Amino acid sequence: MTDSESERMARQDLPPDLTDPGDAAAAAELAEAERQVSQGGGTPEQVAGAAAARRARTESDRIQAWRRTTGR
């Protein structure tokens, strides 16, 4: 799957309160980071971002936590 396909799929699944164009990319990045971390890998940025997202309650909050932690 290409980055643009991944972002398009993530955009379709975004909560309605997330309207920033970067939110779709962030959702795709978070999903990839969570896959990497769950398999025992991931960069330090992915590990930190996934940890911040785990502490959030809603999907919107998870994506925003990822963006705050990674600066994206």
ZALUM-307750 format. One record per atom (N, C-alpha, C): chain; residue in three letters; atom name; y, x, z. Coordinates in nm, 3 decimals. Last residue first. Example, Ala and Ser with C-alpha at 12.3 -4.5 7.8 and 13.67 -1.06 7.14 Angstrom:
2
kette A; rest Ser; atom N; north -0.225; east 1.285; up 0.708 $
kette A; rest Ser; atom CA; north -0.106; east 1.367; up 0.714 $
kette A; rest Ser; atom C; north 0.003; east 1.290; up 0.787 $
kette A; rest Ala; atom N; north -0.569; east 1.319; up 0.780 $
kette A; rest Ala; atom CA; north -0.450; east 1.230; up 0.780 $
kette A; rest Ala; atom C; north -0.330; east 1.320; up 0.780 $
END
This chain:
72
kette A; rest Arg; atom N; north 1.652; east 0.417; up 1.458 $
kette A; rest Arg; atom CA; north 1.650; east 0.369; up 1.318 $
kette A; rest Arg; atom C; north 1.703; east 0.230; up 1.306 $
kette A; rest Gly; atom N; north 1.604; east 0.538; up 1.700 $
kette A; rest Gly; atom CA; north 1.735; east 0.555; up 1.638 $
kette A; rest Gly; atom C; north 1.741; east 0.509; up 1.494 $
kette A; rest Thr; atom N; north 1.378; east 0.498; up 1.846 $
kette A; rest Thr; atom CA; north 1.369; east 0.592; up 1.734 $
kette A; rest Thr; atom C; north 1.504; east 0.618; up 1.667 $
kette A; rest Thr; atom N; north 1.465; east 0.316; up 2.040 $
kette A; rest Thr; atom CA; north 1.396; east 0.438; up 2.080 $
kette A; rest Thr; atom C; north 1.396; east 0.543; up 1.969 $
kette A; rest Arg; atom N; north 1.578; east 0.107; up 1.890 $
kette A; rest Arg; atom CA; north 1.658; east 0.179; up 1.990 $
kette A; rest Arg; atom C; north 1.596; east 0.315; up 2.023 $
kette A; rest Arg; atom N; north 1.355; east 0.027; up 1.737 $
kette A; rest Arg; atom CA; north 1.475; east 0.078; up 1.671 $
kette A; rest Arg; atom C; north 1.563; east 0.156; up 1.768 $
kette A; rest Trp; atom N; north 1.177; east -0.061; up 1.938 $
kette A; rest Trp; atom CA; north 1.139; east 0.047; up 1.847 $
kette A; rest Trp; atom C; north 1.264; east 0.111; up 1.786 $
kette A; rest Ala; atom N; north 1.329; east -0.272; up 2.040 $
kette A; rest Ala; atom CA; north 1.295; east -0.158; up 2.127 $
kette A; rest Ala; atom C; north 1.255; east -0.037; up 2.042 $
kette A; rest Gln; atom N; north 1.330; east -0.442; up 1.818 $
kette A; rest Gln; atom CA; north 1.456; east -0.385; up 1.865 $
kette A; rest Gln; atom C; north 1.431; east -0.265; up 1.956 $
kette A; rest Ile; atom N; north 1.058; east -0.506; up 1.811 $
kette A; rest Ile; atom CA; north 1.119; east -0.437; up 1.697 $
kette A; rest Ile; atom C; north 1.250; east -0.372; up 1.739 $
kette A; rest Arg; atom N; north 1.033; east -0.636; up 2.058 $
kette A; rest Arg; atom CA; north 0.950; east -0.520; up 2.026 $
kette A; rest Arg; atom C; north 1.013; east -0.438; up 1.914 $
kette A; rest Asp; atom N; north 1.205; east -0.852; up 2.034 $
kette A; rest Asp; atom CA; north 1.235; east -0.748; up 2.133 $
kette A; rest Asp; atom C; north 1.156; east -0.621; up 2.105 $
kette A; rest Ser; atom N; north 1.065; east -0.996; up 1.837 $
kette A; rest Ser; atom CA; north 1.202; east -0.949; up 1.813 $
kette A; rest Ser; atom C; north 1.237; east -0.835; up 1.907 $
kette A; rest Glu; atom N; north 0.831; east -1.052; up 1.978 $
kette A; rest Glu; atom CA; north 0.825; east -0.967; up 1.859 $
kette A; rest Glu; atom C; north 0.963; east -0.912; up 1.826 $
kette A; rest Thr; atom N; north 0.881; east -1.030; up 2.338 $
kette A; rest Thr; atom CA; north 0.876; east -1.101; up 2.210 $
kette A; rest Thr; atom C; north 0.869; east -1.002; up 2.094 $
kette A; rest Arg; atom N; north 0.862; east -0.821; up 2.541 $
kette A; rest Arg; atom CA; north 0.787; east -0.945; up 2.547 $
kette A; rest Arg; atom C; north 0.772; east -1.013; up 2.410 $
kette A; rest Ala; atom N; north 0.812; east -0.466; up 2.575 $
kette A; rest Ala; atom CA; north 0.890; east -0.583; up 2.533 $
kette A; rest Ala; atom C; north 0.801; east -0.707; up 2.525 $
kette A; rest Arg; atom N; north 0.643; east -0.257; up 2.618 $
kette A; rest Arg; atom CA; north 0.709; east -0.314; up 2.736 $
kette A; rest Arg; atom C; north 0.788; east -0.440; up 2.703 $
kette A; rest Arg; atom N; north 0.570; east -0.180; up 2.364 $
kette A; rest Arg; atom CA; north 0.469; east -0.244; up 2.450 $
kette A; rest Arg; atom C; north 0.532; east -0.311; up 2.571 $
kette A; rest Ala; atom N; north 0.798; east -0.048; up 2.273 $
kette A; rest Ala; atom CA; north 0.765; east -0.179; up 2.218 $
kette A; rest Ala; atom C; north 0.664; east -0.253; up 2.305 $
kette A; rest Ala; atom N; north 0.776; east 0.191; up 2.415 $
kette A; rest Ala; atom CA; north 0.891; east 0.103; up 2.439 $
kette A; rest Ala; atom C; north 0.862; east -0.038; up 2.389 $
kette A; rest Ala; atom N; north 0.542; east 0.290; up 2.297 $
kette A; rest Ala; atom CA; north 0.546; east 0.262; up 2.441 $
kette A; rest Ala; atom C; north 0.661; east 0.168; up 2.475 $
kette A; rest Ala; atom N; north 0.626; east 0.326; up 2.034 $
kette A; rest Ala; atom CA; north 0.519; east 0.229; up 2.062 $
kette A; rest Ala; atom C; north 0.517; east 0.193; up 2.210 $
kette A; rest Gly; atom N; north 0.816; east 0.531; up 2.075 $
kette A; rest Gly; atom CA; north 0.856; east 0.401; up 2.021 $
kette A; rest Gly; atom C; north 0.753; east 0.293; up 2.048 $
kette A; rest Ala; atom N; north 0.654; east 0.741; up 2.173 $
kette A; rest Ala; atom CA; north 0.765; east 0.687; up 2.254 $
kette A; rest Ala; atom C; north 0.806; east 0.548; up 2.206 $
kette A; rest Val; atom N; north 0.479; east 0.776; up 1.954 $
kette A; rest Val; atom CA; north 0.426; east 0.746; up 2.087 $
kette A; rest Val; atom C; north 0.534; east 0.683; up 2.174 $
kette A; rest Gln; atom N; north 0.660; east 0.839; up 1.749 $
kette A; rest Gln; atom CA; north 0.576; east 0.720; up 1.739 $
kette A; rest Gln; atom C; north 0.521; east 0.679; up 1.875 $
kette A; rest Glu; atom N; north 0.765; east 1.081; up 1.849 $
kette A; rest Glu; atom CA; north 0.854; east 0.967; up 1.825 $
kette A; rest Glu; atom C; north 0.773; east 0.837; up 1.818 $
kette A; rest Pro; atom N; north 0.536; east 1.245; up 1.852 $
kette A; rest Pro; atom CA; north 0.603; east 1.210; up 1.979 $
kette A; rest Pro; atom C; north 0.696; east 1.090; up 1.964 $
kette A; rest Thr; atom N; north 0.305; east 1.089; up 1.619 $
kette A; rest Thr; atom CA; north 0.407; east 1.188; up 1.654 $
kette A; rest Thr; atom C; north 0.466; east 1.152; up 1.790 $
kette A; rest Gly; atom N; north -0.044; east 1.015; up 1.642 $
kette A; rest Gly; atom CA; north 0.096; east 0.977; up 1.636 $
kette A; rest Gly; atom C; north 0.187; east 1.091; up 1.677 $
kette A; rest Gly; atom N; north -0.352; east 0.938; up 1.802 $
kette A; rest Gly; atom CA; north -0.261; east 1.030; up 1.734 $
kette A; rest Gly; atom C; north -0.118; east 0.985; up 1.744 $
kette A; rest Gly; atom N; north -0.537; east 0.755; up 1.891 $
kette A; rest Gly; atom CA; north -0.521; east 0.880; up 1.964 $
kette A; rest Gly; atom C; north -0.429; east 0.981; up 1.900 $
kette A; rest Gln; atom N; north -0.530; east 0.519; up 1.767 $
kette A; rest Gln; atom CA; north -0.638; east 0.608; up 1.725 $
kette A; rest Gln; atom C; north -0.625; east 0.746; up 1.791 $
kette A; rest Ser; atom N; north -0.300; east 0.407; up 1.859 $
kette A; rest Ser; atom CA; north -0.427; east 0.347; up 1.905 $
kette A; rest Ser; atom C; north -0.548; east 0.433; up 1.867 $
kette A; rest Val; atom N; north -0.113; east 0.557; up 1.718 $
kette A; rest Val; atom CA; north -0.126; east 0.577; up 1.863 $
kette A; rest Val; atom C; north -0.259; east 0.521; up 1.913 $
kette A; rest Gln; atom N; north -0.146; east 0.452; up 1.456 $
kette A; rest Gln; atom CA; north -0.166; east 0.594; up 1.484 $
kette A; rest Gln; atom C; north -0.193; east 0.618; up 1.633 $
kette A; rest Arg; atom N; north -0.079; east 0.182; up 1.497 $
kette A; rest Arg; atom CA; north -0.212; east 0.220; up 1.444 $
kette A; rest Arg; atom C; north -0.242; east 0.365; up 1.479 $
kette A; rest Glu; atom N; north 0.183; east 0.207; up 1.586 $
kette A; rest Glu; atom CA; north 0.083; east 0.151; up 1.677 $
kette A; rest Glu; atom C; north -0.058; east 0.182; up 1.629 $
kette A; rest Ala; atom N; north 0.301; east 0.309; up 1.352 $
kette A; rest Ala; atom CA; north 0.299; east 0.390; up 1.475 $
kette A; rest Ala; atom C; north 0.193; east 0.338; up 1.571 $
kette A; rest Glu; atom N; north 0.272; east 0.088; up 1.182 $
kette A; rest Glu; atom CA; north 0.205; east 0.215; up 1.150 $
kette A; rest Glu; atom C; north 0.195; east 0.303; up 1.275 $
kette A; rest Ala; atom N; north 0.436; east -0.096; up 1.317 $
kette A; rest Ala; atom CA; north 0.295; east -0.126; up 1.294 $
kette A; rest Ala; atom C; north 0.216; east 0.002; up 1.265 $
kette A; rest Leu; atom N; north 0.682; east 0.038; up 1.302 $
kette A; rest Leu; atom CA; north 0.620; east 0.012; up 1.433 $
kette A; rest Leu; atom C; north 0.472; east -0.016; up 1.416 $
kette A; rest Glu; atom N; north 0.728; east 0.031; up 1.027 $
kette A; rest Glu; atom CA; north 0.713; east 0.160; up 1.096 $
kette A; rest Glu; atom C; north 0.645; east 0.143; up 1.231 $
kette A; rest Ala; atom N; north 0.752; east -0.246; up 0.989 $
kette A; rest Ala; atom CA; north 0.645; east -0.173; up 0.920 $
kette A; rest Ala; atom C; north 0.620; east -0.038; up 0.988 $
kette A; rest Ala; atom N; north 0.979; east -0.293; up 1.145 $
kette A; rest Ala; atom CA; north 0.853; east -0.362; up 1.176 $
kette A; rest Ala; atom C; north 0.735; east -0.290; up 1.113 $
kette A; rest Ala; atom N; north 1.168; east -0.138; up 1.009 $
kette A; rest Ala; atom CA; north 1.132; east -0.104; up 1.147 $
kette A; rest Ala; atom C; north 1.000; east -0.169; up 1.187 $
kette A; rest Ala; atom N; north 1.186; east -0.278; up 0.771 $
kette A; rest Ala; atom CA; north 1.137; east -0.140; up 0.769 $
kette A; rest Ala; atom C; north 1.092; east -0.099; up 0.908 $
kette A; rest Ala; atom N; north 1.294; east -0.513; up 0.874 $
kette A; rest Ala; atom CA; north 1.165; east -0.516; up 0.804 $
kette A; rest Ala; atom C; north 1.104; east -0.376; up 0.800 $
kette A; rest Asp; atom N; north 1.539; east -0.427; up 0.980 $
kette A; rest Asp; atom CA; north 1.437; east -0.482; up 1.069 $
kette A; rest Asp; atom C; north 1.299; east -0.484; up 1.003 $
kette A; rest Gly; atom N; north 1.724; east -0.353; up 0.793 $
kette A; rest Gly; atom CA; north 1.643; east -0.248; up 0.851 $
kette A; rest Gly; atom C; north 1.532; east -0.299; up 0.941 $
kette A; rest Pro; atom N; north 1.866; east -0.589; up 0.740 $
kette A; rest Pro; atom CA; north 1.769; east -0.539; up 0.641 $
kette A; rest Pro; atom C; north 1.677; east -0.429; up 0.697 $
kette A; rest Asp; atom N; north 1.884; east -0.818; up 1.007 $
kette A; rest Asp; atom CA; north 1.926; east -0.689; up 0.956 $
kette A; rest Asp; atom C; north 1.822; east -0.639; up 0.856 $
kette A; rest Thr; atom N; north 1.777; east -1.040; up 1.125 $
kette A; rest Thr; atom CA; north 1.832; east -1.056; up 0.990 $
kette A; rest Thr; atom C; north 1.879; east -0.925; up 0.929 $
kette A; rest Leu; atom N; north 1.589; east -1.198; up 1.346 $
kette A; rest Leu; atom CA; north 1.608; east -1.062; up 1.295 $
kette A; rest Leu; atom C; north 1.652; east -1.070; up 1.150 $
kette A; rest Asp; atom N; north 1.536; east -1.459; up 1.403 $
kette A; rest Asp; atom CA; north 1.658; east -1.402; up 1.460 $
kette A; rest Asp; atom C; north 1.682; east -1.257; up 1.417 $
kette A; rest Pro; atom N; north 1.287; east -1.524; up 1.290 $
kette A; rest Pro; atom CA; north 1.410; east -1.565; up 1.221 $
kette A; rest Pro; atom C; north 1.538; east -1.506; up 1.278 $
kette A; rest Pro; atom N; north 1.056; east -1.248; up 1.281 $
kette A; rest Pro; atom CA; north 1.114; east -1.362; up 1.352 $
kette A; rest Pro; atom C; north 1.249; east -1.397; up 1.290 $
kette A; rest Leu; atom N; north 0.887; east -1.155; up 0.979 $
kette A; rest Leu; atom CA; north 0.988; east -1.129; up 1.082 $
kette A; rest Leu; atom C; north 1.029; east -1.257; up 1.152 $
kette A; rest Asp; atom N; north 0.712; east -1.174; up 0.771 $
kette A; rest Asp; atom CA; north 0.661; east -1.208; up 0.904 $
kette A; rest Asp; atom C; north 0.764; east -1.190; up 1.014 $
kette A; rest Gln; atom N; north 0.846; east -1.082; up 0.551 $
kette A; rest Gln; atom CA; north 0.798; east -1.220; up 0.549 $
kette A; rest Gln; atom C; north 0.755; east -1.266; up 0.688 $
kette A; rest Arg; atom N; north 0.882; east -0.815; up 0.618 $
kette A; rest Arg; atom CA; north 0.998; east -0.903; up 0.612 $
kette A; rest Arg; atom C; north 0.956; east -1.049; up 0.615 $
kette A; rest Ala; atom N; north 0.624; east -0.713; up 0.585 $
kette A; rest Ala; atom CA; north 0.681; east -0.719; up 0.720 $
kette A; rest Ala; atom C; north 0.800; east -0.815; up 0.723 $
kette A; rest Met; atom N; north 0.602; east -0.727; up 0.307 $
kette A; rest Met; atom CA; north 0.511; east -0.805; up 0.390 $
kette A; rest Met; atom C; north 0.567; east -0.820; up 0.532 $
kette A; rest Arg; atom N; north 0.804; east -0.547; up 0.238 $
kette A; rest Arg; atom CA; north 0.811; east -0.685; up 0.192 $
kette A; rest Arg; atom C; north 0.722; east -0.774; up 0.277 $
kette A; rest Glu; atom N; north 0.710; east -0.308; up 0.353 $
kette A; rest Glu; atom CA; north 0.835; east -0.367; up 0.401 $
kette A; rest Glu; atom C; north 0.847; east -0.513; up 0.360 $
kette A; rest Ser; atom N; north 0.479; east -0.273; up 0.195 $
kette A; rest Ser; atom CA; north 0.467; east -0.286; up 0.340 $
kette A; rest Ser; atom C; north 0.593; east -0.351; up 0.398 $
kette A; rest Glu; atom N; north 0.594; east -0.240; up -0.054 $
kette A; rest Glu; atom CA; north 0.502; east -0.352; up -0.030 $
kette A; rest Glu; atom C; north 0.488; east -0.379; up 0.119 $
kette A; rest Ser; atom N; north 0.741; east -0.006; up -0.011 $
kette A; rest Ser; atom CA; north 0.812; east -0.129; up -0.044 $
kette A; rest Ser; atom C; north 0.722; east -0.251; up -0.024 $
kette A; rest Asp; atom N; north 0.538; east 0.182; up 0.043 $
kette A; rest Asp; atom CA; north 0.637; east 0.149; up 0.146 $
kette A; rest Asp; atom C; north 0.706; east 0.017; up 0.115 $
kette A; rest Thr; atom N; north 0.220; east 0.061; up -0.086 $
kette A; rest Thr; atom CA; north 0.342; east 0.140; up -0.091 $
kette A; rest Thr; atom C; north 0.437; east 0.098; up 0.020 $
kette A; rest Met; atom N; north -0.116; east 0.084; up 0.000 $
kette A; rest Met; atom CA; north 0.000; east 0.000; up 0.000 $
kette A; rest Met; atom C; north 0.124; east 0.090; up 0.000 $
END
